[in-house]
Each structure stands twice: as structure tokens, then as C-alpha cells.
Amino acid sequence: MSEFSGHLLLQAAARANGRTALAAQSFRAPYHISKPYWDTDTRTLLVQVVNPTAGILAGDRLESAIAVGAGAALLVTTPSASRVFQMKGGTAECHQHFSVAAGGWLEMMPEPLVPHRGCRFRQTTRIEVAPGGGMFFADLLMPGRVAHGEAWEWEKLCLEIEVRLGGELILRERLAQSGEELRALADFAGSGPAACFGNAVLVAPAGESDAGWRKAVEALHGDGLWVGVSPLRLGGWNLKLVASDGVKLRRGLRDMRRALATAFPRLACDPRKL
């Protein structure tokens, strides 16, 4: 099969009437974007990024850059999971860069990553937020095709994230574990053989209502869902999810967004309106 060298470029800007529009866009397979949808209630522009191919294959190199200007608000999501297929040789890589100007808002909420048996995949995420800007980034991982007996069977998986606020580093994480290692961790935690993981980052100024949403988020913990919230230096929070299956992972993220929306109204934007 052919190798893809795909790219996605989106620049969101506020118009004179206050609505957000895509001031620039460029994409190449396997990226494709649907027609943007303006959510009147949250005053947020919703864009769905579609992969019209079967998924991610050996040799694929994916680059994305999404920037949100002052006064603009953008939610980017995907309609289906990103599947990384078995590789007889080579690897696949995805490099993504997100930036938000002061007064801007960006939410990145793709469907989960599903690594299949024998795949090798590396994803790097770089986030830069200016003081006064806000962002919510959610990265979800499923253990593979559980129904096909492919859970935890990937060969190599590396997920890296770096977040800067006003140019200063506030978070750097790297997950580079084999399927066997993560399976052992899930078994040790009692989350089961189909355990799924979620890593979310919220960058926003602290407010008086933070105690309310934190209490609501922490209350989600239980019944096959494990939730943790940690503050970041200079501003923001790192939120973790571990779920016993994919249904509970998606439900946990949905309920987390609802709780956060009481303090950060942009998160009330419905990502499935299209």
C-alpha cells in the first residue's frame, strides 16, 4: 500500500461580528475536514477531521498544526477512532502542534487511538497557550481490538506531550510502554483486560468556582472508572481517566466535560451535532 505524508493546517480567527471562521485551511490525505458548524449557544466553531482511508499504516507520516487567534473559539473532533494497523516493517508517526492566542479557546477531542497487533506508532503533541488563552486537550487510548483477541498486542507505542503556557513549560509526559507492560499495570490496578486510558489537559485561569467542578469530576470515580485531577504550575490541570472498557471511557469523558462546563462554558459545545 502507498505511504501517506499527510498534513492538516487550520487557523481560526474571530470576525468583526464575533463569530469564529477558518482564516486558513490546508489538508492532504489521509486528512479531510467536513463543513464547519457554528454552535450558537457556546459561540464555538466545530470542525470534524475525517480520515477517509482505512487507518494508519506503516510509513505514514502525519503532521498537523492548528492555531486559534484572539477572540476565536474552535472545537476539533473526529467521527471515528484512529486505527493503527499491523506493520511487517517500518513505523508510523504523527506530529501535532496546537497554539492558542490570548483570548482564544481551542478544544481538541478526537476519538480514541486503537493500536492493532504488531504495529509501531509514535505521536508527539506540542501545545502552546498564551496567557489569557484557554485549551482542553483529550487523548484517549484503547488496548486494541479486544473482540479479535488483539488487546495489548502492539509492538511499539510512544505518546509524548509537551505543554507550555506563556512560553514556560508546565507539563511534559511520555508514555513508551509495551502492551505487556500496560496490561500488567491494568491488571495490578484491577481495571481489567479491556482497560482504556484517557489523558486530558485543561489550560485556563484559576477561578473561584474551581472547587465545584473538581468535586463533580472527582465524584465520577467508581463503577469501573478511575479519575484523577492534578494542578499544573502557572495554571491549568492534568486530568486522568482509566476505564474498564471503551463505553465507560467515553461516558467518563462526556461527564467530565459536563462538569467542567459549569466553569468553562465553551465545553458545553456538543461535538456530535453534525
BAFI-3210 file (N, C-alpha, C; in Angstrom, 3 decimals, decimal comma, padded with zeros to 6 digits):
// residues 274
n [1|2|3|4|5|6|7|8|9|10|11|12|13|14|15|16|17|18|19|20|21|22|23|24|25|26|27|28|29|30|31|32|33|34|35|36|37|38|39|40|41|42|43|44|45|46|47|48|49|50|51|52|53|54|55|56|57|58|59|60|61|62|63|64|65|66|67|68|69|70|71|72|73|74|75|76|77|78|79|80|81|82|83|84|85|86|87|88|89|90|91|92|93|94|95|96|97|98|99|100|101|102|103|104|105|106|107|108|109|110|111|112|113|114|115|116|117|118|119|120|121|122|123|124|125|126|127|128|129|130|131|132|133|134|135|136|137|138|139|140|141|142|143|144|145|146|147|148|149|150|151|152|153|154|155|156|157|158|159|160|161|162|163|164|165|166|167|168|169|170|171|172|173|174|175|176|177|178|179|180|181|182|183|184|185|186|187|188|189|190|191|192|193|194|195|196|197|198|199|200|201|202|203|204|205|206|207|208|209|210|211|212|213|214|215|216|217|218|219|220|221|222|223|224|225|226|227|228|229|230|231|232|233|234|235|236|237|238|239|240|241|242|243|244|245|246|247|248|249|250|251|252|253|254|255|256|257|258|259|260|261|262|263|264|265|266|267|268|269|270|271|272|273|274]
n.u [000,830|000,309|002,360|001,451|001,964|000,728|-000,861|-002,288|-003,602|-004,951|-006,301|-007,869|-009,879|-011,316|-014,156|-015,419|-018,000|-017,863|-018,071|-016,420|-014,197|-012,643|-009,674|-007,612|-006,909|-005,660|-005,130|-004,106|-004,440|-004,001|-005,903|-008,988|-011,443|-014,688|-017,613|-017,510|-019,262|-021,253|-021,721|-024,202|-024,997|-022,699|-020,973|-018,924|-016,838|-017,236|-015,321|-014,950|-012,545|-011,793|-010,720|-010,458|-009,336|-008,456|-007,053|-004,148|-001,044|002,035|004,873|003,474|003,384|002,292|001,308|000,144|-001,111|-002,630|-004,024|-005,329|-006,695|-006,870|-009,873|-011,240|-012,896|-012,624|-013,555|-012,248|-012,772|-013,168|-014,971|-014,667|-012,704|-009,080|-007,260|-004,413|-002,678|-001,433|002,068|004,470|006,956|008,857|007,546|004,970|004,246|003,043|002,841|001,881|000,881|-000,394|-001,683|-002,660|-003,866|-003,890|-007,026|-008,204|-009,701|-009,332|-010,413|-009,440|-010,589|-010,392|-011,593|-010,835|-007,449|-006,536|-004,428|-003,425|-002,553|000,950|001,771|003,678|004,039|004,355|003,538|003,698|002,920|002,627|001,841|001,009|000,116|-000,945|-000,761|-003,918|-005,229|-007,083|-007,431|-008,544|-007,512|-007,877|-006,790|-007,224|-006,852|-007,253|-006,968|-006,628|-008,025|-010,246|-012,276|-011,217|-009,163|-006,845|-005,915|-003,531|-001,457|000,264|003,419|005,195|004,690|004,542|003,741|003,894|003,777|003,910|003,434|003,137|002,812|002,561|005,119|006,521|007,362|004,880|003,977|005,186|005,056|005,551|004,643|005,815|005,503|005,385|002,757|002,480|003,503|001,663|-000,618|-000,013|000,014|-002,661|-003,901|-002,843|-003,988|-006,553|-008,342|-009,028|-008,935|-009,672|-009,037|-009,052|-007,489|-007,355|-006,098|-006,151|-005,775|-006,241|-006,023|-006,375|-007,269|-007,232|-010,160|-012,806|-014,756|-013,581|-013,437|-015,961|-016,299|-014,179|-014,907|-017,158|-016,016|-014,267|-016,157|-016,995|-015,479|-015,396|-017,336|-016,078|-014,600|-011,820|-010,607|-008,521|-007,220|-004,873|-003,189|-001,434|001,688|001,697|-000,809|-003,678|-004,705|-004,108|-005,830|-006,770|-007,975|-009,018|-010,579|-012,735|-013,626|-014,271|-016,749|-017,288|-015,124|-015,630|-018,048|-017,184|-015,487|-017,388|-019,059|-017,181|-016,617|-019,096|-019,177|-016,991|-017,902|-019,500|-017,857|-016,298|-017,667|-017,443|-016,990|-019,428|-020,180|-021,610|-020,066|-021,027|-022,904|-023,049]
n.v [-001,199|002,346|004,835|007,467|010,939|013,005|016,159|018,641|021,793|024,349|027,527|029,525|032,393|035,366|036,996|040,296|040,396|038,810|036,089|032,944|031,955|029,919|031,088|030,199|027,170|023,941|020,751|017,353|014,017|011,485|013,237|014,992|017,512|018,223|020,241|023,198|023,836|026,185|026,689|028,146|028,497|028,162|029,719|028,722|027,322|024,349|021,722|018,801|016,348|014,094|010,813|009,415|007,047|003,573|003,583|004,112|003,328|001,443|003,482|005,838|009,361|011,873|015,219|017,902|021,171|023,480|026,567|029,090|032,263|035,487|035,960|034,011|030,775|027,321|023,976|020,875|017,720|014,139|011,733|009,015|006,293|006,311|004,067|002,048|000,048|-003,368|-003,865|-005,013|-004,095|-001,108|002,044|004,223|007,697|010,547|013,966|016,726|020,096|022,574|025,795|028,649|031,914|034,842|035,270|033,454|030,199|026,706|023,452|020,158|017,132|014,243|010,994|007,749|006,365|003,378|000,883|-001,776|-005,303|-005,882|-003,351|-000,284|002,815|006,319|009,273|012,726|015,566|018,991|021,765|025,144|027,846|031,134|033,553|034,142|032,766|029,720|026,152|022,812|019,571|016,289|012,996|009,780|006,305|003,047|-000,511|-002,030|-004,243|-005,695|-007,658|-009,227|-010,489|-008,967|-007,278|-005,246|-005,990|-004,539|-003,650|-001,498|001,544|004,963|007,837|011,224|014,329|017,843|020,793|024,258|027,340|030,660|030,456|029,052|025,886|023,688|021,131|017,927|014,835|011,341|008,402|005,313|002,433|-001,114|-003,264|-005,408|-004,378|-002,333|-003,855|-005,350|-003,289|-002,483|-004,806|-004,909|-002,630|-003,414|-002,841|-004,395|-006,579|-005,191|-002,567|000,990|004,136|007,584|010,808|014,064|017,576|020,668|023,999|026,973|030,028|030,033|029,946|031,173|029,234|026,789|024,753|023,627|022,322|020,556|018,893|017,709|016,350|014,568|013,048|011,318|009,117|005,640|002,556|001,119|003,188|005,237|008,249|011,114|014,257|016,782|019,762|022,094|023,817|027,355|027,480|025,661|022,185|018,674|015,909|012,602|009,512|006,226|003,448|000,586|-000,338|000,616|001,916|002,965|004,660|006,642|007,599|008,550|010,669|012,303|012,972|014,266|016,548|017,800|018,452|020,199|022,215|023,850|025,736|026,421|027,467|027,002|024,318|023,169|022,840|020,777|018,013|016,306|017,261|017,342]
n.w [000,000|-000,492|001,046|003,246|003,383|005,133|005,823|007,984|008,279|010,126|010,769|012,994|013,301|014,722|013,482|012,568|013,555|015,737|015,422|014,902|012,336|009,787|008,956|007,453|005,755|005,085|003,755|003,344|002,155|004,628|005,750|006,003|006,077|007,383|006,597|008,469|011,549|013,195|016,538|018,161|020,835|022,488|021,136|019,472|016,995|015,280|014,029|012,183|011,725|009,274|008,473|005,490|004,677|005,379|007,779|009,854|008,495|007,969|007,523|007,200|007,615|009,530|009,865|011,789|012,324|014,276|014,889|016,975|017,006|018,745|020,538|019,139|018,964|018,933|018,277|017,693|016,415|015,839|013,850|014,214|015,580|015,590|013,887|014,115|012,056|011,682|011,144|008,965|008,567|009,251|010,586|011,900|012,172|013,995|014,244|016,060|016,494|018,501|019,012|020,931|021,075|023,251|024,782|023,110|022,387|022,348|021,729|021,626|020,783|019,863|018,733|020,242|020,110|018,546|018,705|016,664|016,565|016,484|015,569|015,130|016,473|016,824|018,507|018,798|020,662|020,788|022,654|022,852|024,712|025,037|027,721|029,158|027,225|026,422|026,686|026,003|025,922|024,913|025,029|024,065|024,694|023,574|024,222|021,918|019,412|021,106|020,853|018,869|020,062|020,261|022,218|023,823|022,143|020,554|019,020|019,419|021,052|021,418|023,095|023,344|025,067|025,321|027,076|027,071|028,729|028,120|027,111|029,012|030,338|031,439|031,541|030,804|029,379|028,808|027,352|026,860|026,652|026,425|025,173|026,914|029,304|029,930|030,114|032,398|034,273|034,176|035,083|037,652|038,760|038,800|036,787|034,653|031,664|029,366|029,703|029,317|028,575|029,444|028,854|029,774|029,316|030,742|030,180|031,637|033,295|036,876|038,931|041,119|041,187|040,942|042,883|042,860|040,287|040,441|042,545|041,417|039,237|040,527|041,800|039,870|039,996|040,292|039,915|037,754|036,675|036,953|038,223|038,173|039,278|038,796|039,678|037,556|037,298|037,222|036,052|035,165|034,618|034,928|033,889|034,538|033,237|033,767|032,521|032,627|030,212|026,739|026,469|029,011|029,189|027,207|028,214|030,667|029,874|028,623|030,825|032,385|030,834|031,001|033,716|033,866|032,220|033,738|034,788|032,634|030,023|027,229|026,915|026,843|024,288|021,850|020,567|018,636|016,828|014,105]
ca.u [000,000|001,049|002,593|000,896|002,640|-000,413|-000,762|-003,511|-003,352|-006,150|-006,121|-009,174|-009,815|-012,600|-014,632|-015,866|-019,270|-017,590|-018,082|-015,139|-014,140|-011,335|-008,978|-006,743|-007,020|-004,942|-005,031|-003,757|-004,743|-005,339|-006,760|-010,047|-012,309|-016,080|-018,041|-017,572|-020,584|-021,212|-022,581|-024,644|-025,099|-021,379|-020,198|-017,740|-016,848|-016,964|-014,751|-014,650|-011,469|-012,135|-009,722|-011,230|-008,649|-008,736|-006,410|-002,731|-000,268|003,488|005,446|002,691|003,915|001,184|001,653|-000,990|-000,849|-003,899|-003,790|-006,540|-006,358|-007,562|-011,317|-011,816|-013,127|-012,654|-013,578|-011,862|-013,022|-013,191|-016,183|-014,374|-011,406|-007,896|-006,730|-003,048|-002,722|-000,243|003,159|005,515|008,212|008,677|006,742|004,136|004,452|002,117|003,357|000,832|001,221|-001,582|-001,350|-003,813|-003,506|-004,637|-008,430|-008,688|-010,049|-009,240|-010,648|-009,081|-011,220|-010,559|-011,968|-009,646|-006,426|-006,653|-003,288|-003,658|-001,445|002,159|002,018|004,683|003,477|004,820|002,787|004,194|001,970|003,186|000,772|001,487|-001,011|-000,543|-001,512|-005,242|-005,849|-007,566|-007,437|-008,831|-006,987|-008,151|-006,120|-007,781|-006,164|-007,860|-005,896|-006,609|-009,300|-010,472|-013,102|-010,388|-008,051|-005,644|-005,641|-002,156|-000,574|001,102|004,857|005,824|003,787|005,133|002,891|004,591|003,060|004,584|002,514|003,758|001,935|003,394|006,484|007,117|006,920|004,039|003,738|005,840|004,804|005,920|004,247|006,545|005,449|004,865|001,432|002,600|003,699|000,405|-001,549|000,326|-000,429|-004,124|-004,249|-002,488|-004,956|-007,873|-009,221|-009,489|-008,182|-010,078|-008,872|-008,780|-006,856|-007,602|-005,228|-006,700|-005,093|-007,048|-005,248|-007,297|-007,009|-007,948|-011,301|-013,420|-015,655|-012,827|-013,746|-017,204|-016,126|-013,265|-015,690|-018,024|-015,171|-013,791|-017,303|-017,181|-014,639|-016,158|-018,088|-015,277|-013,953|-010,879|-010,416|-007,582|-007,034|-003,660|-002,931|-000,170|002,310|001,340|-002,219|-004,141|-004,871|-003,948|-006,907|-006,526|-009,097|-008,815|-011,903|-012,683|-013,908|-014,393|-018,016|-017,130|-014,158|-016,337|-019,027|-016,447|-015,069|-018,603|-019,475|-016,151|-016,840|-020,290|-018,802|-016,098|-018,643|-020,086|-016,874|-015,725|-018,875|-017,167|-017,014|-020,806|-020,402|-021,874|-019,166|-021,651|-024,085|-023,068]
ca.v [000,000|003,597|005,553|008,810|012,047|013,888|017,337|019,385|023,150|025,139|028,762|030,084|033,818|035,985|038,019|041,541|040,145|037,967|034,672|032,357|031,387|029,396|032,076|029,441|025,726|023,147|019,364|016,350|012,668|010,984|014,198|015,689|018,169|018,418|021,636|023,687|024,098|027,223|026,412|029,458|028,555|028,327|030,592|027,928|026,706|022,919|021,128|017,379|015,892|012,746|010,026|008,613|005,787|002,526|003,934|004,475|002,190|001,578|004,507|007,073|010,494|012,810|016,483|018,812|022,436|024,182|027,804|029,860|033,643|036,186|036,084|032,882|029,551|026,216|022,600|019,937|016,351|013,159|010,913|007,607|006,019|006,240|002,709|001,857|-001,336|-004,203|-003,441|-006,014|-003,355|000,332|002,618|005,363|008,808|011,672|015,120|017,736|021,336|023,391|027,066|029,489|033,279|035,415|035,474|032,385|028,932|025,545|022,135|019,032|015,967|013,161|009,666|007,052|005,697|001,924|000,214|-003,181|-006,222|-005,773|-002,021|000,585|004,152|007,382|010,521|013,826|016,677|020,214|022,731|026,449|028,719|032,446|033,959|034,625|031,815|028,520|024,950|021,495|018,546|014,946|011,948|008,531|005,108|001,741|-001,505|-002,761|-004,876|-006,671|-008,758|-010,062|-011,010|-008,180|-006,310|-005,136|-006,747|-003,707|-003,889|-000,316|002,693|006,082|009,028|012,301|015,603|018,972|021,927|025,493|028,477|031,859|030,054|028,262|024,502|023,343|019,694|017,075|013,429|010,393|007,020|004,473|001,115|-002,188|-003,705|-006,277|-003,551|-001,667|-004,895|-005,657|-002,156|-002,534|-005,925|-004,533|-001,634|-004,024|-002,227|-005,418|-006,809|-004,261|-001,219|002,094|005,237|008,930|011,853|015,361|018,762|021,886|025,215|028,091|030,708|029,533|030,770|030,894|028,082|025,568|023,712|022,982|021,352|019,492|017,958|016,969|015,435|013,506|012,214|010,345|007,969|004,498|001,757|000,846|004,402|005,842|009,640|011,885|015,661|017,365|021,120|022,346|025,080|028,566|027,486|024,516|020,921|017,420|015,019|011,238|008,586|004,806|002,834|-000,854|-000,609|001,813|002,604|003,734|005,729|007,720|008,162|009,316|011,937|013,104|013,505|015,203|017,798|018,435|019,045|021,327|023,269|024,779|026,808|026,762|027,251|026,517|022,864|022,717|022,630|019,377|017,632|015,360|017,893|017,197]
ca.w [000,000|-000,549|002,291|003,240|004,052|005,233|006,684|008,286|008,761|010,390|011,508|013,343|013,646|015,036|012,553|013,203|014,247|016,889|015,086|014,515|010,990|009,402|008,131|006,553|005,893|004,087|004,197|002,343|002,641|004,937|006,435|005,284|007,062|006,998|006,636|009,858|012,113|014,224|017,684|018,628|022,296|023,104|020,254|019,153|015,669|015,361|012,819|012,278|010,851|008,839|007,763|004,536|004,407|006,372|009,044|009,801|008,028|008,049|006,662|007,214|008,362|009,635|010,513|011,925|013,007|014,465|015,631|017,266|017,277|019,829|020,409|018,397|019,737|017,983|018,751|016,634|016,830|014,756|013,956|014,471|016,184|014,726|013,973|013,639|011,626|011,797|010,269|008,764|008,639|009,334|011,660|011,526|013,097|013,952|014,974|016,086|017,187|018,734|019,658|021,251|021,435|024,378|024,455|022,242|023,017|021,472|022,309|020,773|021,379|018,890|019,193|020,758|019,316|018,708|018,072|016,377|016,824|015,688|014,999|015,755|016,269|017,713|018,404|019,618|020,740|021,375|022,895|023,305|025,040|025,540|028,917|028,798|026,308|027,073|025,855|026,570|025,025|025,410|024,267|024,560|024,212|023,809|024,194|020,663|019,055|022,179|020,355|018,000|020,839|019,975|023,277|024,327|021,264|019,694|019,190|019,999|021,115|022,153|023,097|024,046|025,092|025,973|027,166|027,537|028,977|028,076|026,796|030,091|030,379|032,592|031,556|029,802|029,681|027,753|027,546|025,904|027,261|025,587|025,552|028,080|030,499|030,265|030,562|033,789|035,083|034,254|035,955|039,020|039,221|038,868|035,795|033,740|030,420|028,303|030,267|028,405|029,275|028,946|029,388|029,373|029,829|030,719|030,433|031,830|034,569|038,047|039,297|042,406|041,093|040,674|043,862|042,461|039,208|040,874|043,349|040,498|038,466|041,414|042,136|038,804|040,332|040,770|038,953|036,562|036,187|037,892|037,813|038,972|038,873|039,371|039,186|036,888|037,678|036,467|035,680|034,394|035,321|034,205|034,313|034,085|033,251|033,481|032,484|032,414|028,798|025,929|026,725|030,239|028,919|026,506|029,137|031,669|029,277|028,440|032,118|032,820|030,111|031,563|034,999|033,596|031,527|034,702|034,982|031,337|029,205|025,870|026,924|026,645|022,855|021,533|019,484|017,708|016,232|012,650]
c.u [000,864|001,218|002,039|001,837|001,602|-000,158|-002,136|-003,113|-004,672|-005,771|-007,497|-009,011|-011,217|-012,937|-015,091|-017,163|-019,100|-017,613|-016,697|-015,244|-012,749|-010,684|-008,047|-006,961|-006,283|-004,874|-004,728|-003,978|-003,604|-006,229|-007,805|-010,942|-013,713|-016,410|-018,147|-018,999|-020,450|-022,226|-022,951|-024,608|-023,749|-020,474|-018,842|-017,900|-016,414|-016,469|-014,480|-013,592|-011,699|-010,924|-010,460|-010,562|-008,995|-008,177|-004,949|-001,916|001,227|003,982|004,680|003,363|002,855|001,621|000,392|-000,577|-002,165|-003,643|-005,101|-006,128|-007,183|-009,054|-012,001|-011,964|-013,369|-012,677|-013,281|-012,048|-012,972|-014,425|-015,918|-012,970|-010,294|-007,251|-005,334|-002,890|-001,375|000,792|004,205|006,894|007,917|007,801|005,820|004,313|003,401|002,691|002,310|001,232|-000,034|-001,163|-002,608|-003,331|-004,310|-006,074|-009,015|-008,991|-009,971|-009,527|-010,318|-009,631|-011,459|-011,080|-010,692|-008,698|-006,513|-005,478|-003,554|-002,397|-000,264|002,429|003,094|004,293|004,036|004,022|003,394|003,213|002,626|002,078|001,374|000,278|-000,470|-001,319|-002,852|-005,951|-006,285|-007,590|-007,831|-008,419|-007,231|-007,536|-006,545|-007,091|-006,956|-006,802|-005,768|-007,970|-009,559|-011,242|-012,331|-009,186|-006,751|-005,336|-004,186|-001,126|000,266|002,576|005,546|004,851|004,436|004,238|003,564|003,768|003,892|003,641|003,264|002,709|002,788|004,854|007,153|006,506|006,089|003,731|004,554|005,648|005,195|005,492|004,938|006,650|004,915|003,452|001,450|002,721|002,400|-000,650|-001,296|-000,132|-001,944|-004,572|-003,985|-003,513|-006,367|-008,851|-009,602|-008,740|-008,533|-009,921|-008,496|-008,284|-007,207|-006,694|-005,754|-005,915|-006,024|-006,154|-006,225|-006,971|-007,813|-009,074|-011,890|-014,274|-014,921|-013,179|-014,999|-017,002|-015,172|-014,011|-016,566|-017,223|-014,708|-014,920|-017,586|-016,427|-015,505|-016,877|-017,323|-014,606|-013,080|-010,516|-009,419|-007,414|-005,805|-003,460|-001,553|000,397|001,897|-000,130|-002,582|-004,177|-004,616|-004,982|-006,691|-007,799|-008,575|-010,188|-011,781|-013,042|-014,126|-015,658|-017,884|-016,108|-014,859|-017,349|-018,341|-015,987|-016,263|-019,030|-018,457|-016,338|-018,055|-019,969|-017,930|-016,847|-019,314|-019,154|-016,282|-016,788|-018,616|-017,250|-018,432|-021,119|-020,545|-020,999|-019,793|-022,895|-024,168|-023,713]
c.v [001,248|004,192|006,961|009,770|013,161|015,090|017,975|020,725|023,870|026,370|029,380|031,528|034,343|037,046|039,253|041,345|039,208|036,481|034,208|031,764|030,815|030,388|031,407|027,960|025,039|021,726|018,461|014,976|012,120|011,941|014,756|016,334|018,328|019,910|022,093|024,008|025,123|026,893|027,748|029,568|028,825|029,253|029,960|027,322|025,250|022,407|019,654|017,021|014,424|012,097|009,104|007,289|004,776|002,881|004,264|003,224|002,475|002,624|005,809|008,120|011,587|014,043|017,332|020,032|023,205|025,383|028,564|031,270|034,240|036,301|034,953|031,674|028,408|024,882|021,698|018,522|015,437|012,280|009,456|007,454|006,021|004,871|002,631|000,374|-002,045|-003,819|-004,551|-005,389|-001,877|000,740|003,686|006,439|009,884|012,786|016,231|018,900|022,191|024,664|027,915|030,859|033,731|035,700|034,428|031,125|027,818|024,287|021,082|017,779|014,889|011,893|008,878|006,536|004,201|001,262|-001,284|-004,000|-005,930|-004,414|-001,284|002,029|005,118|008,646|011,559|014,980|017,848|021,250|024,017|027,367|030,034|032,760|034,578|033,760|030,577|027,348|023,737|020,468|017,189|013,921|010,608|007,340|003,869|000,666|-002,278|-003,360|-006,027|-007,880|-009,707|-010,643|-010,255|-007,142|-006,414|-005,817|-005,862|-003,983|-002,708|000,852|003,767|007,308|010,090|013,577|016,634|020,167|023,117|026,581|029,726|031,534|029,190|026,871|024,242|021,850|019,028|015,626|012,561|008,989|006,196|003,082|000,091|-002,529|-004,575|-005,464|-002,859|-002,672|-005,239|-004,550|-002,178|-003,663|-005,581|-003,555|-002,207|-003,472|-003,184|-005,493|-005,865|-002,808|-000,200|003,286|006,568|009,922|013,187|016,485|019,951|023,053|026,373|028,756|030,089|030,493|030,356|029,636|026,760|024,434|022,940|021,953|020,234|018,444|017,096|015,965|014,268|012,564|011,166|009,053|006,838|003,780|001,578|002,058|004,986|007,229|010,310|013,281|016,205|018,772|021,212|023,685|026,183|028,610|026,293|023,253|019,765|016,447|013,639|010,408|007,175|004,152|001,355|-001,253|000,711|002,596|003,495|004,860|006,910|008,404|009,020|010,658|012,853|013,755|014,495|016,551|018,538|019,119|020,282|022,508|024,245|025,958|027,291|026,486|026,749|024,994|022,306|022,511|021,139|018,952|016,703|015,952|017,642|015,884]
c.w [000,000|000,838|002,147|003,953|004,154|006,112|006,849|008,867|008,918|011,185|011,726|013,786|013,905|013,989|013,324|013,982|015,448|016,605|014,651|013,117|010,762|008,450|007,147|006,818|004,756|004,612|003,010|002,957|003,504|005,723|005,469|006,335|006,488|007,035|008,088|010,276|013,237|015,317|018,333|020,144|022,959|022,298|019,946|017,769|015,803|014,008|013,083|011,249|010,549|008,181|006,795|004,186|005,493|007,740|008,815|009,508|008,149|007,058|006,638|008,098|008,361|010,411|010,608|012,722|013,062|015,360|015,782|017,679|018,403|019,544|019,673|019,316|018,762|018,722|017,563|017,167|015,615|014,937|014,313|015,026|015,136|014,919|013,359|013,329|011,765|010,751|010,181|008,828|008,713|010,505|011,065|012,583|012,884|014,815|014,900|016,988|017,283|019,464|019,816|021,695|022,652|023,956|023,536|023,027|021,979|022,271|021,259|021,435|020,329|019,541|019,550|019,689|019,611|017,990|017,896|016,649|015,889|015,082|015,782|015,429|017,295|017,435|019,338|019,527|021,440|021,458|023,446|023,494|025,590|026,812|028,518|027,781|027,066|026,125|026,672|025,535|025,654|024,470|024,860|023,910|024,581|023,602|022,893|020,381|020,026|021,667|019,451|018,748|020,639|021,049|023,724|023,429|020,336|019,984|019,857|019,928|021,977|021,981|023,944|023,981|025,850|025,925|027,739|027,668|029,050|027,836|027,859|030,142|031,630|032,642|030,450|030,244|028,496|028,163|026,466|026,499|026,272|026,030|026,798|029,369|030,905|030,708|032,027|034,724|035,265|035,175|037,420|039,602|039,324|037,856|034,668|032,428|029,288|028,743|029,198|029,224|028,616|029,634|028,873|030,038|029,665|031,087|030,481|033,155|035,696|038,408|040,623|042,377|040,880|041,629|043,468|041,376|039,610|041,699|042,447|039,675|039,331|041,822|041,059|039,089|040,902|039,651|037,643|035,962|037,290|037,368|038,749|038,410|039,575|038,819|038,540|037,348|036,702|036,044|034,832|035,231|034,367|034,763|033,701|034,206|032,987|033,573|032,170|030,982|028,069|026,170|027,961|030,055|028,246|027,431|030,194|031,132|029,063|029,752|032,674|032,137|030,665|032,890|034,796|032,977|032,478|034,967|033,669|030,275|027,797|025,795|026,853|025,173|022,570|020,357|018,456|017,049|014,720|012,236]
res [m|s|e|f|s|g|h|l|l|l|q|a|a|a|r|a|n|g|r|t|a|l|a|a|q|s|f|r|a|p|y|h|i|s|k|p|y|w|d|t|d|t|r|t|l|l|v|q|v|v|n|p|t|a|g|i|l|a|g|d|r|l|e|s|a|i|a|v|g|a|g|a|a|l|l|v|t|t|p|s|a|s|r|v|f|q|m|k|g|g|t|a|e|c|h|q|h|f|s|v|a|a|g|g|w|l|e|m|m|p|e|p|l|v|p|h|r|g|c|r|f|r|q|t|t|r|i|e|v|a|p|g|g|g|m|f|f|a|d|l|l|m|p|g|r|v|a|h|g|e|a|w|e|w|e|k|l|c|l|e|i|e|v|r|l|g|g|e|l|i|l|r|e|r|l|a|q|s|g|e|e|l|r|a|l|a|d|f|a|g|s|g|p|a|a|c|f|g|n|a|v|l|v|a|p|a|g|e|s|d|a|g|w|r|k|a|v|e|a|l|h|g|d|g|l|w|v|g|v|s|p|l|r|l|g|g|w|n|l|k|l|v|a|s|d|g|v|k|l|r|r|g|l|r|d|m|r|r|a|l|a|t|a|f|p|r|l|a|c|d|p|r|k|l]
***
